[in-house]
Amino acid sequence: MIPIEKDIARYVEILEDGAGDKIKNYCFDVKNCSNLLNFQIERYNEHINDAKNTIQRALFDPDTTKIMSEGLIKRQSTVDVMVDISSSHCLRANMSKDHAYKIIRELKDGGIQ
C-alpha cells in the first residue's frame, strides 16, 4: 500500500535526523505515482464508458464477450463450431465428436496438415 501524503509528512518529522532529504524525495516520487495512477484510472474509466456507449451493452457481461468473439472464432475454425462462454468469460468452441476425434487422430499421427 502506498502511504498517503499526511503519513509521509509524519515519517519525515520522525526521521528528520539527516534522512529528511531522502524521505522528501520519496514523498515527491510517491505523489507523482499517485497522480499518474489517478490519470490512468480516469483514462480507463473513459475507455470503458466509450466502449459501453459504442456497443450499447454491459461491457463485462459474458454475453458481450461472446458477441464480440463468436464471429472471429467461427471464421478461424475449419469445422462447424458452436461458441459457448462461462461466467468467467472462458470461451469454448464446441464441435461434433467426429471432428474432435479427427483432430486428436491427426495430432497423434504427427500434426494437422
Salt bridges, closest charged atoms under 4 A:
GLU13 OE1 - ARG10 NH1 3.19
GLU46 OE1 - ARG43 NH1 2.31
GLU70 OE2 - LYS74 NZ 3.89
ASP84 OD2 - ARG92 NH2 2.94
GLU106 OE2 - LYS102 NZ 3.56
